[in-house]
Amino acid sequence: MLETSARLLKLLSLLQVRRDWTGPELADRLSVDVRTIRRDVDKLRSLGYPVTSLPGAAGGYQLGAGAELPPLLLDDDEAVAVAVGLRTAANGTIAGIEETSVRALTKLEQILPSRLRRRVQALQAHTTPLNSAGPTVHPETLTIIAAACRDHQQLRFAYTPTQGEPGNRLVEPQGLVHTGKRWYLVAWDVSKQDWRTFRVDRIPDEPALAARFTPREPPSDSLGDFVSRQVSTNVYTYQAVLTVHAPMQAVAERSSPMSAALEPIDANSCLMRTGADSLDRIVFHLMFLGLEFEVHEPPELRDHVQTIIGRLQNAIRVQG
């Protein structure tokens, strides 16, 4: 009986890790025959786990969604990650989820082994969150967008841009990016026929699902890099391109993805793209880096740097 229970737990763990399994694959993993797998699946179903059978010559199984949430199996690192994530969500940027996160965390910590509880508590005790007054988004909006990305389904929503008039958008969603303060949706804008970045907190109502679409090649290998380029340069009056003579990691530590997009050139230099609505702001940002840099674009930025140099020289000129 003990051996059977242990095998059921391992079978359940496998079904939770991967979406689809064939009967022979599960049998090989558990060192049993396919008939035993069928019996074990029936036992899991009797316990409330919605395991569905897959058609085909080899057959297969999939753990689906049921009417109720059955117990989840988490290994040590997964349990700690979930607990830490819930603590973070309690102080996060998703509106209305704080209380729910606290309730879920209370349930989880109640059943955590003492060794894991100590790890979570130690991390919490020695971590001080820097609360931000940034915008929040509704969890329902995020889940609708995430599901539409997964199912390749268009979204229709009202949107209030930073500049310009509010309007309705029809998009093919690609993915969500969280910068730590804001949530962004990367999507193909059907009317603009181009990739766009949307701040989710500027979508006032829940998006409506529309027709399914064929996935496109994403605008970048990394959606995070794409969002960084969009929000750090494209929305501003002045867009600067320069070489910073320092390793990209060193530059990244002195800037942020929201203020600059970085690309490595070699081990000791990187390309920076940044922007602002005034040349003074760009120069201030570059001087704040405390690193050597070379301006490529725009030409007026090079002229403005010369102007700033003149001002600084005048400021320290000894009066005769």
C-alpha positions in Angstrom: 0.0 0.0 0.0 2.8 2.4 0.9 4.6 1.6 -2.4 1.3 2.3 -4.3 0.8 5.6 -2.5 4.3 6.7 -3.3 3.9 5.8 -6.9 0.6 7.8 -7.1 2.4 10.9 -5.7 5.2 10.5 -8.3 2.6 10.0 -11.1 0.8 13.1 -10.0 4.0 15.1 -9.9 4.9 14.0 -13.4 1.4 15.1 -14.7 1.9 18.5 -13.1 5.3 19.1 -14.6 4.4 18.4 -18.3 1.1 18.9 -20.1 0.9 15.7 -22.1 2.3 12.2 -21.4 1.8 9.0 -23.3 1.0 5.8 -21.3 4.4 4.2 -22.3 6.3 7.3 -21.2 4.7 7.3 -17.7 5.2 3.5 -17.4 8.9 3.9 -18.2 9.3 6.7 -15.7 7.6 4.7 -12.9 9.1 1.3 -13.9 5.6 -0.3 -14.2 3.5 -1.5 -17.1 0.9 0.5 -19.0 -1.9 -1.4 -17.3 -0.7 -0.3 -13.8 -0.6 3.3 -15.1 -4.3 3.0 -16.2 -5.2 1.8 -12.7 -3.3 4.5 -11.0 -4.9 7.1 -13.2 -8.3 5.8 -12.2 -7.3 6.2 -8.5 -6.2 9.8 -9.1 -9.6 10.5 -10.7 -11.4 9.0 -7.7 -9.4 11.5 -5.5 -10.7 14.4 -7.6 -7.8 14.9 -10.0 -9.2 15.6 -13.5 -6.9 13.4 -15.6 -8.2 13.1 -19.1 -7.3 10.5 -21.7 -5.7 11.5 -25.0 -6.6 9.8 -28.3 -4.1 8.1 -30.5 -2.4 4.8 -31.0 -0.1 5.1 -28.0 -2.8 6.8 -25.9 -1.9 9.3 -23.2 -2.9 11.4 -20.3 -3.3 15.1 -19.4 -4.0 16.8 -16.1 -6.8 19.2 -16.7 -8.9 21.7 -14.8 -11.7 20.4 -12.6 -14.5 21.9 -10.7 -12.5 22.1 -7.5 -8.8 22.7 -6.8 -7.1 19.4 -5.8 -4.0 19.4 -3.6 -0.8 20.4 -5.4 2.6 18.7 -5.1 5.5 21.1 -4.7 9.1 20.3 -4.1 11.1 22.3 -1.5 12.4 25.0 -3.9 8.9 25.4 -5.5 7.2 25.8 -2.1 9.7 28.5 -1.0 9.3 30.3 -4.4 5.5 30.3 -4.0 5.7 31.6 -0.4 8.1 34.4 -1.4 5.9 35.2 -4.4 2.8 35.5 -2.3 4.6 37.8 0.2 5.7 40.0 -2.7 2.2 40.0 -4.2 0.9 41.3 -0.9 2.9 44.5 -1.5 2.8 44.4 -5.3 1.3 46.3 -8.2 -1.8 44.1 -8.8 -4.8 45.8 -7.4 -7.0 43.9 -5.0 -4.7 40.9 -4.7 -3.1 41.8 -1.4 -5.7 40.2 0.9 -6.0 37.1 -1.3 -2.2 36.7 -1.2 -2.2 36.9 2.6 -4.9 34.2 2.9 -3.1 31.9 0.5 0.2 32.5 2.3 -1.4 31.7 5.6 -2.6 28.3 4.3 0.7 27.5 2.7 2.8 28.4 5.8 0.5 26.3 8.0 1.6 23.1 6.2 5.2 24.0 5.4 7.8 21.7 7.0 9.7 23.6 9.7 12.9 23.6 7.7 11.2 25.4 4.8 9.3 27.7 7.1 12.5 28.9 8.6 13.9 29.6 5.1 10.9 31.7 4.2 10.8 33.5 7.5 14.6 34.3 7.3 14.2 35.7 3.9 11.2 37.8 5.0 12.9 39.0 8.1 16.0 40.3 6.3 14.2 41.8 3.3 12.7 45.3 3.4 10.4 46.1 0.4 10.6 49.5 -1.1 7.0 50.4 -1.5 6.1 52.3 -4.6 3.2 54.6 -5.3 3.2 53.4 -8.9 0.0 52.4 -10.8 -1.8 49.1 -10.1 -3.7 46.8 -12.4 -6.5 44.4 -11.8 -5.7 40.7 -11.6 -8.6 39.9 -13.9 -7.1 42.0 -16.6 -3.8 40.3 -16.3 -5.3 36.8 -16.4 -7.5 37.6 -19.5 -4.4 39.0 -21.3 -2.2 36.0 -20.3 -4.9 33.5 -21.5 -5.3 35.3 -24.8 -1.5 35.2 -25.3 -1.6 31.4 -24.6 -4.6 30.7 -26.8 -3.7 33.1 -29.7 -6.9 35.1 -29.4 -7.3 38.7 -30.3 -8.1 41.4 -27.6 -10.3 44.4 -28.0 -9.9 47.2 -25.4 -10.1 50.9 -24.7 -6.8 52.5 -24.2 -5.5 55.9 -22.9 -2.1 56.6 -24.3 0.5 59.0 -22.8 -0.1 61.4 -25.6 -3.1 61.7 -27.9 -6.7 60.9 -27.6 -8.1 57.7 -26.0 -9.4 55.1 -28.4 -10.2 51.4 -29.0 -7.6 48.9 -30.0 -7.7 45.5 -31.6 -4.5 43.6 -31.0 -2.9 40.2 -31.3 -1.3 39.8 -27.9 2.3 38.3 -27.7 3.2 38.5 -24.0 3.3 40.5 -20.7 6.4 42.2 -19.3 6.7 43.4 -15.7 9.4 46.0 -15.0 9.0 45.9 -11.3 6.7 49.0 -11.3 4.6 48.6 -14.4 3.0 45.9 -16.5 3.3 46.1 -20.3 1.5 44.2 -23.0 3.5 43.5 -26.2 1.0 43.0 -29.1 0.6 43.4 -32.9 -1.8 46.4 -33.4 -4.2 45.3 -36.2 -5.0 48.9 -37.3 -1.4 50.1 -37.2 0.0 46.9 -38.7 2.9 47.1 -36.4 4.2 45.9 -33.0 3.1 48.1 -30.1 3.7 48.3 -26.3 0.7 49.0 -24.1 0.8 50.0 -20.4 -1.8 47.6 -18.8 -2.8 50.2 -16.1 -4.0 52.4 -19.0 -6.6 49.8 -20.0 -9.5 51.0 -17.9 -11.8 48.0 -18.4 -11.3 44.2 -18.9 -10.3 43.4 -22.5 -12.8 41.6 -24.6 -11.8 38.4 -26.4 -12.1 38.4 -30.2 -11.1 36.1 -33.1 -8.3 33.7 -33.0 -5.1 34.5 -34.9 -2.0 32.7 -36.3 1.0 33.6 -34.2 3.5 36.0 -35.7 7.3 36.0 -35.4 7.8 38.1 -32.2 9.4 41.5 -32.5 12.5 40.4 -30.5 14.0 37.3 -29.0 13.4 38.9 -25.7 10.2 40.8 -25.0 11.9 42.5 -22.1 14.5 44.0 -24.4 11.8 45.1 -26.8 9.8 46.9 -24.0 13.1 48.4 -22.8 13.8 49.9 -26.2 10.2 51.1 -26.6 9.8 52.9 -23.2 13.4 54.2 -23.0 13.6 55.8 -26.4 10.7 55.7 -28.8 8.2 57.7 -26.7 10.5 60.7 -26.4 11.2 63.8 -28.5 15.0 63.1 -28.6 16.4 59.6 -29.1 20.1 59.2 -28.5 22.5 56.4 -29.6 26.0 56.3 -28.0 28.8 54.0 -27.1 29.6 53.7 -23.4 33.2 52.5 -22.8 32.5 50.1 -20.0 31.2 46.5 -19.8 27.5 46.2 -20.3 26.9 44.8 -16.8 28.6 47.8 -15.3 26.4 50.2 -17.3 23.3 48.2 -16.4 24.1 48.5 -12.7 24.1 52.3 -13.1 20.9 52.6 -15.2 17.6 50.8 -15.6 15.7 49.1 -18.5 13.2 51.9 -18.2 15.8 54.6 -19.0 18.2 52.8 -21.4 18.4 49.8 -23.8 21.8 48.2 -23.9 23.5 46.0 -26.4 27.0 44.6 -26.0 29.8 45.6 -28.4 32.7 43.8 -26.8 33.9 43.0 -23.3 34.7 46.6 -22.5 32.0 48.6 -24.3 28.3 48.6 -25.1 25.8 50.5 -27.3 23.2 52.5 -25.4 19.9 53.8 -26.7 18.1 56.3 -24.5 15.7 59.2 -24.8 14.1 62.2 -23.2 12.0 65.2 -24.0 14.9 67.6 -23.5 18.6 67.4 -24.3 19.5 68.6 -20.8 17.9 65.4 -19.3 19.9 63.2 -21.6 23.1 64.9 -20.7 22.3 64.7 -17.0 21.6 61.0 -17.3 24.9 60.4 -19.2 26.9 62.4 -16.6 25.2 60.5 -13.8 26.7 57.2 -15.2 30.2 58.4 -14.3 31.5 56.6 -17.4 33.3 57.5 -20.6 30.8 57.7 -23.6 30.8 58.7 -27.3 27.7 60.3 -28.8 26.5 59.0 -32.2 23.0 60.4 -32.6 21.4 62.9 -32.7 23.8 65.6 -34.0 22.2 68.3 -31.7 23.1 66.2 -28.7 26.8 66.5 -29.5 26.4 70.2 -29.9 24.5 70.4 -26.6 27.3 68.5 -24.8 29.7 71.2 -26.1 27.4 73.8 -24.7 27.3 72.1 -21.3 31.1 71.8 -21.3 31.3 75.6 -21.9 29.0 76.3 -19.0 31.0 74.1 -16.6 34.3 75.8 -17.7 32.8 79.2 -17.1 31.6 78.0 -13.7 35.1 77.3 -12.5 37.0 80.1 -14.3 39.0 82.1 -11.8 38.0 85.7 -11.9 40.9 88.1 -12.3 
